Structures are given as C-alpha cells and as structure tokens.
C-alpha cells in the first residue's frame, strides 16, 4: 500500500481544496462524494482551482492535467479500503460524522490515519465511538486550502503521539504549515482569533463608527499586512509591553464582550443576505466583485517568494 494513498470524504467547498492540495503533492487521491450532482461537477470545480494556480504561476498546464488525473471520484465507501490517510470533510453535523466513522472503521485498516476537518467539534467528542481512537485527530484546513497554508492539528486525549507526528509529516510533505495544539479548545486557535476580531468589527458596524468597507480597509492596510510578518504577540513585543499594557488597561473595558453583535448577523441572514454565495452580505457580490477577489488571490500568490 502506498503511503501516499489518501482519501477525502466530502467533495464540498473544503473537500475539493484538500483533495487538490494532496494531489498537487503527488498523492493518489480518492474523493468520496455522495451527492450525484456535486460528484459530477467535481472535475470542473477542481479545474477552476488549478486554473487559479496556473495564473499565479504556481503550476503549469501539464501539471494541471497530471494533478487532475491523480484525483479519482467515487460514491462507494468500500473503495477507501486501501487508504492510509482519510480526511473527513462532510457537513458539520455530529451524528453524520459519527455514523461515517463507524462505517469507515469497518473498511479501512486499523493503522490508517483518520482525520476530521471539523471547524467546531472537539476530537474526543468525534472519536468517542471509535474502536481505534489512537489514530484519530483533527486536521483543520483553512479556506481555500490551496492558498492558505495553515492546518491546525488537534489531537484528542487518546490520540497516539506517533499519529500526530505522522499527520504533521504528511501535511508538511504537501506544503502545508501544520501547527499542533497542546490541548483541544473550541475554535482551536485560528477561529478564536478570527471571531474575536469579527465580534469587534460587528460592534463597530452596529455602533455606526464606520461602514463595512472602511472597517475592512483598516484591517487590510494595517493589521493584515503586519500579521503576515509578525503575529499579535511578536507585535506586542515590538510595540513594547509597557506601552501595550497602558493602552490595554483603558481600551479592553471598551471592547465588545457579549453576543449582542450577533443581531447584526441574524438580521442579515433573516433577509436572505447570507454573503457571497447568495449575492449579498455586507457587500453586493456581483461578477465584478467576485472576479476582483479572485484576481487579488492570484496577485497575492504571485507576490509571494517561492520556496
Ligand atoms: P460543504 O457542505 O461545502 O461540503 C460537504 C460535502 O459533503 C457536500 O458536498 C456533501 O454532499 C458531502 N457529503 C455529505 N455527507 C457525505 C458522506 N457521508 N460521504 C461523502 N460525502 C458526503 O461543507 P464544507 O464547507 O466543505 O465543510 C466541510 C467540513 O469542513 C465541515 O466540518 C466544516 O465545519 C469544515 N470547515 C469548513 C470551512 C469553510 O470555510 N467552509 C473551513 C474549515 C473547516
């Protein structure tokens, strides 16, 4: 059995990106998708991701063809039997995931690594019913996986250290940048940071301090740039902890702390304004805005130094 025999379960937004990332690194990828229409659309969707990488000069046209050829679609769980790594990326519904793991364990070998891309569930809750919980852990990719290198690796209390090491090695091998959490906590690290910022951004919108475009511009032209170079704690060191303490002492009591800001999201979703997928959220997502965002992703990749 090849150590590069990887399976991804769920060909949704995340699953196609994860499958593509592994295939780009030479893995033979089996992509299990149960919805027929989605399964039929997979080659076109994956071609779209690869096209972006061609325009960013990360891969060639020949590599696109070879990558596509390494991803095989299936609707049959039994096909996953030879997989040495299975990454689950099905919807965030606990019972669905638990049922899938139950079926998976009856099919894959006892040493195959089982990983979930869950954004919210903790590893001990997901792995509770497993016969071999020592080979289960969370590998939380960020959207879109072909452009965001971080993968948060979250072991459960029963995950074997050797499995964590193996997962980290495999993720490095595909060009991702894994980090391992010392213990599981809701939201892991990235979403805790992201939602702390989002809570304050929603609070600023609701308080009428500025419109969404202004708030996003502040982030993009200041913290967004800085954080690509130095994280918040490095930045605090550079700013001087004495100064940061003085500012924090009077600013922290002013920041949003409760869930009142969720009303902003509730009101918008109640109106059907659910974001880019619906065409409207904080912005109107017409073709021009979508194309501009795609081009920004490509330009950003083009400006990155190649390894
Ligand atoms: P999605 O709804 O886009 O895709 C899920 C896919 O799984 C669908 O195509 C569905 O048909 C398929 N599916 C459902 N049951 C299945 C089964 N038993 N076997 C095979 N396929 C099945 O969801 P998504 O946004 O890709 O999220 C997947 C997981 O990744 C969730 O746990 C989510 O929390 C997590 N996640 C999402 C994001 C994000 O930005 N969307 C980021 C990180 C993590």
Boltz pocket constraint, residues with backbone or C-beta under 6 A from the ligand:
constraints:
  - pocket:
      binder: B
      contacts: [[A, 9], [A, 10], [A, 11], [A, 12], [A, 13], [A, 14], [A, 15], [A, 32], [A, 33], [A, 34], [A, 35], [A, 38], [A, 88], [A, 89], [A, 90], [A, 91], [A, 92], [A, 93], [A, 96], [A, 100], [A, 117], [A, 118], [A, 119], [A, 120], [A, 140], [A, 141], [A, 142], [A, 143]]
      max_distance: 6.0
